[in-house]
Amino acid sequence: MRGVSGEIAVAASGPPGSGAVAAGSALTRDAAAHMLRQGGSAIDAVVAGAFAATVAEPTLASLGGGGFCLTAAPGETPRVADFFVDMPGLGERPAHPEPMTNLSVTFGSGTQQEFHVGWSSVAVPGTLTGLLDLHARGGRLPLSEVIAPACRAARDGTLLDPVQVDFIRVIGPILRLTAASAVLFGPPLEGAPFRNPEYADMLDRLAAGEAPDVAFADPVARDIAAHGGLVTREDLRSYAVAERLPVRARRGGSWIWTNPPPAFGGAIVLESLGLVPWTGDPWTEVPEALRRATARHRSGAQVPRGTTHLSVLDAEGCVAALSLSNGSGSGTVVGGIALNNMLGEADLHPGGFHSLAPGARLSSMMAPTLVASDDGSLLALGTGGSERIRSALTQVLLRHVDLGEDLASAIGAPRLHASEDLIDLEPGFPAEFVARMAEGHSPVREWPSADLFFGGVHAVSRDPDGRVTAAADLRRGGAVAVV
């Protein structure tokens, strides 16, 4: 698919018996693909890729955040591992918690947003617990081998791609909040490797068998307590992954499975699809479908958050679709680990900040998704992009499942996003369509080029004859491999 900014999607295909990886950076892709080449499972690959993403996509993925992984093996019901963040407050609480810091960030469009960050914005992270749990349940390779690519990259350094540099620039005021964060994310951003030696040391200890409580939970709890944050040692040590049955909907000859409550993004995608007709021009119905579904399942959801996605298919037909988020980051770092600011994301707290009960699992827009068709084909996908997650996935599914477009074309096609009072459009929509949108819905904002604002869908598929495809979104650093 061609756009004004050039190629928007990248894809690779391979014969039956191949594995496939679609990711948000080359390092993430390479770590996952290496596991498949070594005989690892889709779980080995997705866990290795996730650890690598914490180095190569450092503002989007972190052991200090949370995520979800949808997995499926042939003949088995798909499952979702929910390791998103919890509300803190178990055990001894700080006598005088530090208030959150409010920072204003200006985006490229000139839009300003206020962020709530600092030590008291940190929710109980779940990523490390989730990745270790996934590996314990479905990994074949030693954990030390799975962690090794991330550890090498953190110690030796890796060149960040332009998308990641842009993220660091945009949220620079947040990343400079504390000295440790400013040092980790400081210049130079281009032309020099991004290194995180403290993080590499921690990964080495994990690989050598040190208990996660000792390597991760205790130092994180100690530093948070020292700075008046809310996460306690008991919060971290009692955190547990929740295994959930995905929600699903029938669409033509396919079942679509996606992330269930308490996350709300998957339900919005399924309902949006159900509101779009099969006949006529579906695109004129998409904005209102997205708005109606969002209003039913969630109000708010307007804060841009850092999210990334990785999809893997192995030679045995097992799939894993994993989405990770660190929010916008809290501007705090412990042992090279950037901590989330999920307690400061207003849309995740409809009752007000800090109103949830200790131990409650927070909601999310993230929606790793699986499409299993009657003809035997399979598709695993997901995206970053905060509130654009729902619109990006809905449109890619419409194009690929309903209209039969190939995966790269469906991902690379122009996108729209309908918020409550505005429709954002990438270039490439016909002029008459743009006019109809402006007349029938609300003000239209036309973007000069395809942009990371509209998400980054990374997907793997298997055709009925067994041929595999990996397709990734260059809006967000897409990289693919077929093994």
Steps between C-alpha positions, in 0.01 A plus 500: 500500500643837403437817694641848485770398746598191296448136584270462801517123557770236461429130447668162448356161413621142528400141421303263726692407811652846541472728799430873480569810710361854472630757746559867573879502458777302336649390832162377626449307174851354502475376860170326431615353167820368660294299748303341215823411321627333818192278515312712748125534520287802420510571874881495510501738204242743634667513844845558349354769275328667793822514703680641194226761452577638846838604357415583138164667573583642842216751542237248386602174666642458849509249782360795693170484307243239405345312213296215355581194292242304300621148421352209307614151402336290228180344627500696825291791622695828495600653832607844616767552763415830669806652664389860491559725801326486840389770739756518785429526872554156652714486812655803664417823318712815500411742778551801274467404132658731247233668282506434127675756279301666222693561178386651172631341180465653153458260207600550138147607409530785752258329737586525867418228751541487875662192651496380861837345576753442779540231764134507611381439144656153495259203505611147591689375190422159356722458194781297659259272684302454178800418281641253753159336535463468122843342471436259785176382339599480134872553454739228384832682505688595820402837643862613480494448122170683465625803696845508335418725198355771724791474741761535224320797347464677836870453579655555157245755381259515208422776252142614548296539185350842411156407635645430845706818491182694421324349801789601727494855363124541536486394865835659584356714784381182671825311444701785654293504820758315712877477473508123433246529220675803348829309489344189346310688228737790454678598179640406262191333363627446145822348376602352835387174664235508769648316800353386830774319696310496830214323328742253341634417847148426624425281198825312560390424854161377381666282237728353766198397707464782751143522627292780341412628847869557572602623155197717432229537765715589800710777338194646326299506824792649691552787256129575467463512879802728530334751267151494647339278236210265564618158377605278791709184525183305574337640185788372289541165670127419492448601135362214288425445132129456422415240235185596311280361225491747210176659385403400147265586215406338173585696184417326175688172497729590790509518877674809635646457850634794699582643842213468752396723795622664711683623188255682273678537163409156371130543570503834316662341193248213489200729546632747241531220246146389577368849428664524158291348217636240261355672194544845351784729604599396853734793557223757533366293794830449680519833690155468654554129574819579690332781693196294597705199608741716699217683676349167609820347631710792613488877526817704484799305366662807351849496651774392255688216665811308399409155372659246270404161357668176389339208311659155457401181319715189537548204266257288702217748449505654849449876516571772754388862477650719772434867577706699751462848647686725739246781480674825422758406763518652847842659453641266766757222455617223733797287402466601139128417496266784400183489711145556373265787585171307481372654825519834322302395192162661568303279260605189694349645820140607428434533873795735548871450560588236760134401543540132411546237770854373563573200280238592236607436142482816286325512163672551166432571134757237391341225293719215371273318258471164321288422192432130437316433174297198391739438211787441743668836463625681808590861577658645814531876533504797730612861513626782713339840489290555812148600396596439135535129580128454448490682168818344357394143577142552382616634163767236440249225584240653268746512213652156551206293626207670324655637183769236446793739472841345554648564842760758399245700301251491788764628741643759261168648389405853613333514841253718675439551868173628642514662841200659667523834316752451217586267212869460420585383148824379347562598137365266236124517555302621195404867506128415489541280809675779690216735404236252624680462829508876551133536411356212696708460812727766650805709417764317298874533555703385199855387575777574246641146519450162660591533865573293812196673653283248311656196667736227388335169409738202500351171381581141401275268301476148368308421181287185457790338308740571789686790341588767757526879482637761737393862445599798709411867515775749415302772675650350815831347396361176355739211439427145378666161467402160364699210641 
